[in-house]
Amino acid sequence: MKNLTIRNLSKTYFDPYAGSNVTAVHDVSLDVQQGEFVSIVGPSGCGKTTILNMIAGFLPYTGGEILLDGRPVKGPGADRGVVFQSFALFPWRTVLENVAFGPKMRGVGKAQREKIAHEYLALAKLTEAAKRYPAELSGGMQQRVGVVRALANEPDVLLMDEPFASIDAQTRMTLQEELTRIWQEKRPTVIFITHDVGEAVFLADRVVALSKGRVLEEIAVDLPRPRSWDALNDDARFKELSARVLQLVRSA
């Protein structure tokens, strides 16, 4: 079942320095199935984040269409959750209140939204942090809160814009494993933006390689789940897939 359909998507904007129009995204088409995890990878400036922002409804598109369950995307909506590179938590709210915020905005009663928040915090192994404030957490813990806060609102699609880019390497690997575990349990549709080839392959069912606003190639990731870095670091198929994606990115 298709969840997200992108057809001939384009984004052009006027560059005042160049004095002309610039095309950031050109004729991109992509189908994402319900519950699929898709990584979009490419060099800086290739259009990855622009595409995500158009799916999120933050940016209007100048050509083509985006359909979510057959409905045109015309602006932001609760059917799409976004996790940014910055943690973007409310510093004046506890962890529990941060995670419960989405359900609160949907009109869910206090007891029920706190129940939902506790469920997701347990899923992310953050139960003991429920009454703490973001400033009292490590960067890795804050980003886990950001992920489950988005999931607690039960979006149809979870959009993730390089969410682990500012995290140290060891914590990043742990967060990647945690994300795959949480995704397998809840099965949201995920669009994950990254410039890290290994991360893209480790997480995804499919990797979409971009260059200059165009899709170069889509690569199916046929690695078994659940996944762990201990199992995949020396896995021949993981290395083969990563090498193919890296070749595409370097040729971009």
N, C-alpha and C positions, 0 to 999 in steps of 0.2 A: 504493500500500500504506500503510495507516494504521500509524503508529508509536506515537502517543500519542493516547489518547481520554480526554476529560474530560466527564463527564455530571452535570449538575445539582449541581455542586460548591458546597458552602457551608461557611463557617467562622464559628462564633459563639463568643464568649468572654465571661466575666463581667468587667465593669468595676467594681472596688471603689469608685471615686470616684463613679460614677453610681448604683451600687447596683442595676444591672440588666444584662441581657445586651446585647451589641453585636454586630451582624452585620457582619463585615469583608468577606466574600465571599458573594454571594447567587445561587444557581442559575446558575452559569457552565457552559456547554457549549462544547467546542472539540475539533475533530479536527485533528491535525497529521500530515502525510504524512512518510514516510521521506525524509530528506534535505532537508526544507523548512526555511527560515529564517523564523521568525515573531517579529516585534517586538510587545511589549505596552507600550502607552503610556497615560499618564494622569496627572492631578495627584497630588501627594503625598497619601497616605492613601486612595487609591482601591482598594487591594487587590492591586496588582501583585506586590509582594514576598511577600505572604502566599500568593498562588497559586504562585509559584515555590518557596517553602519547602514547600508541600504536595506539589508534584511531586517535589521532592528527597527527601521523606520526613522532613524535619526537624520538620514540624508535622502533627499528625493533623487530618483533616477531620471535620466534624460532620454532613455530609450529602453525598450523591452518591457518585461513584466516580472514580478515576483508574486507567486501564489502560495499561500499557506493553507493546506487542506482545501484548495480550490478557490480561496478567497484572496482578492488582491491585497497586497500590503501597501497601505497608504500612509502609515505613520506608526509611532510606537504603540505597543499593546501588551497586555498581561500574558498573551499567548507566546511571547518571546522573552526569555530571561537573558540578561547580559552579565558576564563576569569580566571585569577589566583587569589590565595589568596592575593598576593601582588598586589597593584593597577596597576603597570606596565604602567603608563601613561608617555608620553614624557613631562618632566618638563619644557622644553623650548617652548612648543607649548600651545596655548590657549585651552580651553575646546572644542571650535568649531573646531579648527585645529586637535585636537586629534580624534574627532569623524569623521572628514572628511578624515582622513589619509588613511583608507582602500579604499574608492572609488577613492582617488587620485592615489593609487598604481595600481588600475584597469584601469587607464586612463580616468576616468570621469572628464569632464571639471570643472573649478572652480565654475561657477555659479550653476551647477547641483549638485556638491558634497556638496556645502554649503547649498543648499536647502535640500538635504538628511539629512545632519547633524542637521539642524534646526528642521526638522521633528522628528528625534529621541530624540533630547534634549527636545522638547515639550512633547513627550511621557513620558519622565522620569521626567518631571516637573523641568527642568534645564535650561529653556530659559534664565533666568536672569543671569546665570553663564557663558554664551557663551564666553564672552571676558576675563574671568578670567583665571588664571593659576592654575594648580593642587595644588601648595603649598598654595593657598588662599582658598582652600576648606576643609571642614571637611572630615574625613575618609569615612563616609557614602556617601557623595556626590561624592567623588572620585571613589568609587566602582560603583555607578550608572553610572558615565561616562564610566567606564570600560565595563559595560554591554552593553550600547548602542553603544559604539565604535565597539564592536564585532558584534552587530546586524546590524549596518549600512553597513557592508560589505556583508550583505545578504547571510550568510553561509547556507548550507543545514542542518548542525548540529552545535549546540552551546554546547561546552564542558566547564563545570564549575568545577574548582577544589577548593572546600571549600572556595568560594569567600567571605563568610561573617565571617570566623573564627576569624579574628582579630578585629571585630567590637563589640562594647558594646552591651549588651543584648537588650536594648530598641530599639536602632537603627537597630539592626539585625532583629527584628520582623517587623519593618517598611519596611526594604529592602525586606524581604520575601514577604510581601504583594504587594510591588511595582513590584517585579519580576513576581508574578503570574498575575498581571494586564497586564503588558507589554507582557508576553507570550500569554495571551488570545487574545490580539489584533493582534499580529504578527504571532503566532503559529509556531515558529521554532521547530525543533526537539531538545530536550535538554537532555544531559547526565549530571547529577549533582552529584558530589562526596561530601560526608559529613560523619562525624562520629556522627552527632547529629540526634538522632532518631526522635524527634519531628519535626525538620526541614525537614527531608526526607519525612515524611508522609504528612506534611502540603503542600509541594510543588508538590508532584508527582502524576501521574496517576498510577505509578507502582513503588514499591520499590524492589530492588534486594539486598539481604543480602549475603555478602561474608565472607568466613573464610579461611585463609591459601591458598589464591589463587583460591578457588573453590566457585561456587555458592551454597549456602545452600538452598535458597528458593526465589521465586518471589511472591510478595504479591500485588494484585490489590487494589488500593485505591479508593473506591467507595464513596467518599465524594463529595457533590455538589460543584459546582463553581458558582460564584466567592467565594473565601475563605477569611476569616479574622480571626485574633486571637480572637477577641471579640466573634465571633460566635462559634469557635471550642474549646476554652479552656475548656468548660464544656460539650462538645459533647461526648456522650457515645461511638459512633462508632469511633471517633478519638482516644479516650482513648484505646479502644479495639485494634485497629490497631497498635497504638504505643506500647502497651504492648506486642503484638505478635512480632514486629520487635525487641524490646529490649530483649525479651527472646532469640531470635535467635543470636543476637549480643553477649549477655552474655554467651551463650553456645559455642561460637566460640573458 
